[in-house]
Structures are given as C-alpha cells and as structure tokens.
Amino acid sequence: MKNVLLLSGGGSSEHEVSLVSVKHIKECLSSLSSINVISVEIDKSNHWVDGKGKKYLLDAKKYLRSFEQDGDPGIKIDVAIPCIHGYPGETGDIQSYFEMIKLPYLGCNSETSKMCFNKITTKLWATALGVENTPYIFITEESEENFEKARRFQSQNGDMVAKASNQGSSVGCYLVEKGADPADTIKEAFKYSPFVLLEKRLKPRELEVSVYEFDGKVQISYPGEIVCPSNFYSYEEKYSTVSKTTTVTKAEGLTQEQVSLITEYSTKLFHGLKLRHLSRIDFFLNDGSIYLNEINTFPGLTPISMFPKMMEANGHSFKAFLEQHIHKL
C-alpha cells in the first residue's frame, strides 16, 4: 500500500477551489485498496492541518508527524499530490521542498511550475518555441519612462489588458480602454507582482485543452470552450454566483486546421517547457488565428472543472489517470 499525501489549500485566492478539487480526488481514490490517502490542508496562516485542526509537519525523512504530539512516530509518505492552485503549488515552492527531500509527487517540477506561473516568462518561452501569442510588452518598475512606453503601446494597439506577472485567477488583471491613461492601472497591478505585463486586448473565443500523460503517451484533448458574455474573464466573472460564463467540453465550429494548430502548439509547449503528468493549456481564437493565452500546471480538478471533463471526453478515466501515476511514482 502507498501512503499518499494529498495537500490542499495554500494562500492564494483559489484556496477554496483547491478544497473542492481535493474532495473529488479523494472520492476517485477511495475505492483503491492499494492507496492510503492522508489529507492535509495548508490553511491561510500556512499551518499544515488535518480536518480537526491538528497541526503537522513533513520532515526531511518524508515522515508526516504531529506538530503537537511529542514522540509521534509519524507516517512515512510515499507520494505527494500538491493539489494547490496558485501559491505555493503552481509557483513551484512546494515542489522545491519535495525535490530537496526526494519525495515523488504528481505534477510539473519546480522550475517548470515557476516559469509557467510567470506570465512574462511564459510568453518569452512561447515565442522562442514558435507558438504565437498576443502582442505585448512588460514593465519592470514604476517610472514616467515606463508609463510613456505603455502609452505608446496603447496608441499602437488600442484597448489593452494590464496583468500582474505572478498571479492566478485574474487577480491583478485590469482592462485599460484606449482613451484611459494606463499609469494608475499599472501602479495597481504592481501591488500584486514585481513585473507587469501589458497585452493587446482581443475579443476572442477562449479555448482550452487538457494535456496529460496516459499509458506512457502525451494525450491532448479536443478543445473545450469558456463562453464569457462580457468578453473579459475577470476574477468576479470566474467565481461570482451570478456569473453568466459557461463552459463547453467540446467547442463547436472549429476548423480542422485550427484544432491541428492547437494540438501542435500544445505538443511544443508540453515538451519544450518540460511539463509533466498534467496541464491545461488555454488559447484564444481571434479572427481565425490561434494564440496562446496561458498554461496551468495544476488546473482545477473539481467534478465540473474543464481538465477532468475534457480528459473523460477524450476517452480516459480521471480515476485511472491518478492510479497510474501514483503507482508509477
């Protein structure tokens, strides 16, 4: 039997989404007698706690021990599943610790996680790999020179989106319309990250694919679609109870050339950025052209999340996916 540490929570805005993802994973693994799941939440104070609030630590010998019980022999952990969306999961921080203590874990390595969580490095890598993405510049500090640089970009491209470079869930993401001075918005984005990305605003269809390893091969699902009536997928639009955004597991009306290009780009990104096990890669379809939007190295895994739904539509069981990787690690 393998002892699997299932980590949830973290300090990001997606803390609650992580808890729902973990619940779904536990349900998938509950019938597997060869797997013993130990569920621990990293609460918003960064304590590792169980369902009763008891605190734990994972030591350098890979034992999970009670923080509050002297002489606790602990449980030897064989595999970790860091089901944490945003910090410290998708940022690579928790993976760095697992690598240091040589604990096998599901998902992308620390370096890949870090590169993909940063919107600027993602775009630089995509360009280097020959994957089209939206016109952009990035700002490294608040200064009148950089504000003027932003104004020139705005005059060339019209409406633009300002994004904090190191945030998920559209936190620190703002629409800047053509007639508005971008300086104040850039200052606001700098509150969330050390760098700010400015992109030309498109009004595209938002497509995404599940890219994952199954039976020893990289699998790419047919594109699904996020249908957002407001054409700006903000934090509120993602999580509000009155959101009008819907999802479609299989996008309609795509040409074979568009699907093939998404598959080609996804394959380049998966191998070029050394993605591992699972990822969701998001694209824009704008005026017939395909552009990379972003890469999610540990996407939502709730029963209604796009990653498991597109995987299932692609003919593969999410439960079987988990079982395969846990026993392989």
C-alpha positions in Angstrom: 0.0 0.0 0.0 1.2 3.5 -0.9 0.7 6.4 1.6 -0.3 9.4 -0.5 -0.2 12.9 1.0 -3.0 14.9 -0.6 -2.2 18.5 0.0 -4.8 21.3 -0.4 -5.4 24.9 0.4 -2.5 27.3 0.2 -2.5 31.1 0.5 -3.9 32.1 -2.9 -7.4 33.3 -3.9 -8.1 29.8 -5.2 -7.8 28.2 -1.7 -11.5 27.1 -1.7 -11.3 25.7 -5.3 -8.4 23.6 -4.1 -10.6 22.1 -1.3 -13.2 21.1 -3.8 -10.6 19.6 -6.1 -9.2 17.5 -3.2 -12.6 16.2 -2.3 -13.0 14.9 -5.9 -9.6 13.3 -5.9 -10.4 11.6 -2.6 -13.6 10.2 -4.0 -11.8 8.9 -7.0 -9.2 7.1 -4.8 -11.5 5.9 -2.1 -12.2 2.5 -3.8 -8.5 1.7 -4.4 -7.3 -0.6 -1.7 -3.6 -0.2 -2.6 -3.7 3.6 -1.8 -3.9 5.1 1.6 -4.8 8.8 1.4 -3.7 11.2 4.1 -5.4 14.6 3.5 -3.7 17.8 4.9 -4.7 21.4 4.3 -2.3 24.3 4.2 -4.5 26.9 5.9 -4.4 30.6 5.3 -1.9 31.0 8.1 0.4 28.4 6.4 -0.2 25.8 9.0 -0.5 22.2 7.8 -3.7 20.9 9.5 -6.0 17.9 9.3 -9.8 18.0 9.3 -9.8 18.5 13.1 -7.3 21.4 13.0 -4.4 19.3 14.3 -1.1 20.6 13.0 1.5 18.6 11.2 4.9 18.9 9.5 6.6 16.9 6.8 10.2 16.2 7.8 13.3 15.6 5.7 12.9 11.9 6.1 9.5 12.1 4.5 7.6 11.4 7.7 4.4 13.3 8.4 4.4 14.0 12.1 2.1 15.8 14.5 3.3 19.2 15.5 1.6 18.9 18.8 2.4 15.4 19.9 5.9 14.6 21.4 7.4 11.4 20.1 4.8 11.0 17.3 6.3 8.2 15.1 4.5 9.7 12.1 3.5 8.2 8.8 6.1 7.6 6.0 4.8 9.3 2.9 5.5 7.6 -0.5 3.9 10.1 -2.9 2.6 13.6 -2.6 -0.2 15.2 -4.7 0.1 19.0 -4.3 -3.4 19.9 -5.3 -2.9 23.6 -4.7 -3.9 26.2 -7.3 -1.7 29.3 -7.2 0.8 29.8 -4.3 2.6 27.7 -3.2 1.6 24.9 -5.6 1.7 26.3 -9.1 4.5 28.6 -8.2 7.0 25.7 -7.7 7.6 26.4 -4.0 6.2 23.2 -2.6 7.8 21.2 -5.4 11.2 22.6 -4.4 10.8 21.1 -1.0 9.7 17.8 -2.3 12.7 17.7 -4.6 15.0 18.6 -1.7 13.8 15.7 0.4 13.5 13.4 -2.6 9.7 12.8 -2.3 8.0 11.7 -5.5 5.0 13.9 -6.4 2.3 14.4 -9.1 2.6 17.3 -11.4 5.2 19.6 -13.0 8.6 20.1 -11.5 9.5 23.3 -9.6 11.3 25.0 -12.4 8.5 24.4 -15.0 5.9 25.5 -12.4 7.8 28.7 -11.7 8.2 29.5 -15.4 4.6 28.9 -16.3 3.2 30.8 -13.4 5.0 33.9 -14.5 3.0 35.3 -17.4 6.0 37.1 -18.9 8.4 34.1 -18.9 5.6 32.0 -20.4 5.3 34.4 -23.3 9.0 34.6 -23.8 9.3 30.8 -23.9 6.2 30.5 -26.2 7.8 32.9 -28.7 11.1 31.0 -28.5 9.2 27.8 -29.2 7.4 29.2 -32.2 4.0 29.4 -30.5 2.0 32.5 -31.4 0.8 34.7 -28.6 -0.8 38.2 -28.3 1.3 41.4 -28.8 2.7 42.5 -25.5 5.3 44.5 -23.6 6.3 44.2 -19.9 7.2 46.8 -17.3 9.8 46.2 -14.7 9.2 49.3 -12.5 7.0 52.3 -11.9 8.6 55.3 -13.8 7.4 58.0 -16.1 9.6 56.5 -18.8 7.8 53.1 -18.5 4.4 54.8 -18.3 5.2 56.5 -21.6 6.3 53.2 -23.1 2.9 51.8 -22.1 1.1 54.8 -23.7 3.0 54.2 -27.0 2.0 50.5 -26.9 -1.6 51.6 -26.2 -1.6 54.1 -29.1 -0.5 51.2 -31.5 -2.9 48.5 -30.1 -5.9 50.3 -28.7 -7.6 48.6 -25.7 -5.1 46.6 -23.6 -5.0 44.4 -20.5 -2.6 45.0 -17.7 -1.7 41.9 -15.7 0.4 41.3 -12.6 3.0 38.9 -13.8 2.9 36.4 -10.9 -0.8 35.9 -10.0 -3.5 33.5 -10.9 -7.3 33.6 -11.1 -7.2 37.0 -12.8 -6.0 38.7 -9.6 -4.2 41.9 -10.5 -5.7 41.8 -14.0 -7.3 45.0 -15.4 -8.8 46.3 -18.6 -7.4 49.6 -19.9 -9.5 51.1 -22.6 -8.0 53.1 -25.4 -8.8 56.6 -24.1 -7.7 55.9 -20.5 -4.2 56.8 -19.1 -2.7 53.4 -18.1 -0.4 54.8 -15.4 -2.7 54.3 -12.4 -3.7 50.8 -13.5 -0.1 49.8 -13.9 0.6 51.1 -10.4 -2.3 49.0 -9.1 -1.0 45.8 -10.8 2.4 46.4 -9.3 0.8 45.9 -5.8 0.5 42.2 -6.7 3.7 41.4 -8.6 7.2 42.7 -9.3 6.6 42.9 -13.0 3.5 43.9 -15.1 2.5 42.5 -18.5 0.6 44.7 -21.0 -1.2 42.8 -23.7 -3.3 43.9 -26.7 -6.9 43.2 -25.8 -8.6 40.7 -28.1 -12.3 39.8 -28.1 -11.7 36.1 -28.9 -13.2 32.8 -28.3 -11.5 31.2 -25.3 -10.4 27.6 -25.9 -8.5 25.2 -23.8 -7.2 21.6 -23.9 -6.3 19.0 -21.3 -2.7 17.8 -21.9 -1.6 14.9 -19.9 0.3 11.6 -19.8 -1.7 8.4 -20.0 -0.4 4.9 -20.8 3.1 6.4 -21.3 2.0 8.9 -24.0 1.2 12.6 -24.1 -2.5 12.9 -24.7 -4.2 16.1 -26.0 -8.0 16.5 -25.7 -10.3 18.2 -28.3 -10.6 21.9 -27.4 -13.2 22.9 -24.9 -14.5 26.5 -24.6 -15.1 29.2 -22.0 -18.1 31.2 -23.1 -17.9 34.6 -21.4 -20.6 37.1 -22.5 -18.7 40.1 -21.1 -15.6 39.2 -23.2 -13.4 39.9 -20.1 -12.9 36.9 -17.8 -12.3 38.7 -14.6 -11.9 37.2 -11.1 -15.6 38.2 -10.4 -16.7 36.5 -13.6 -14.9 33.3 -12.7 -16.2 32.9 -9.1 -19.3 35.1 -8.7 -22.5 33.2 -8.0 -24.2 35.4 -10.6 -21.6 34.8 -13.3 -23.1 34.2 -16.8 -19.9 32.4 -18.0 -20.5 28.8 -19.2 -18.2 26.0 -20.3 -18.4 23.6 -23.2 -16.4 20.4 -23.2 -16.2 20.3 -27.0 -16.1 23.6 -28.8 -18.2 23.9 -31.9 -17.4 25.2 -35.3 -13.6 24.8 -35.3 -11.8 24.0 -38.5 -9.5 21.0 -38.7 -6.6 23.4 -39.2 -7.4 25.3 -36.0 -7.7 22.1 -34.0 -4.4 20.8 -35.5 -2.6 24.0 -34.7 -3.8 23.9 -31.1 -2.5 20.3 -30.9 0.8 21.3 -32.5 1.3 24.3 -30.1 0.3 22.2 -27.1 2.8 19.5 -28.0 5.6 22.1 -28.4 4.8 23.6 -25.1 4.5 20.3 -23.2 7.9 19.1 -24.4 9.7 22.5 -24.7 8.8 23.6 -21.2 9.1 20.1 -19.7 5.6 19.9 -18.5 4.8 16.7 -16.6 1.8 14.5 -15.9 -0.9 17.1 -16.3 -1.6 20.6 -17.5 -4.4 22.7 -19.0 -3.3 25.0 -21.9 -5.5 27.9 -22.8 -5.7 29.6 -26.2 -7.5 32.4 -27.9 -9.2 32.1 -31.3 -9.3 35.6 -32.8 -10.2 36.4 -36.4 -9.4 32.8 -37.4 -5.9 32.9 -35.7 -4.8 30.9 -32.7 -2.8 32.5 -29.9 -1.6 31.1 -26.6 -3.3 32.5 -23.5 -1.7 30.7 -20.6 -0.5 27.4 -19.1 -1.9 25.9 -15.9 0.4 23.4 -14.3 -2.1 22.2 -11.8 -5.6 23.0 -13.1 -8.8 22.8 -11.2 -9.8 19.2 -10.6 -13.3 19.5 -9.3 -16.1 17.4 -10.9 -17.1 20.3 -13.0 -13.6 21.6 -13.9 -12.6 21.6 -17.5 -9.5 19.4 -17.1 -11.1 16.2 -15.9 -14.2 16.8 -18.1 -12.1 17.1 -21.3 -10.0 14.1 -20.2 -13.1 12.0 -19.8 -14.4 13.3 -23.2 -11.0 12.2 -24.7 -11.7 8.6 -23.6 -9.6 8.4 -20.4 -10.8 8.0 -16.8 -9.5 10.6 -14.3 -9.5 7.9 -11.7 -7.4 5.6 -13.9 -5.1 8.6 -14.6 -4.5 9.1 -10.8 -4.0 5.4 -10.2 -1.4 5.1 -13.0 0.7 7.9 -11.8 0.6 7.2 -8.1 1.9 3.6 -8.7 4.5 4.8 -11.2 6.0 7.5 -9.0 
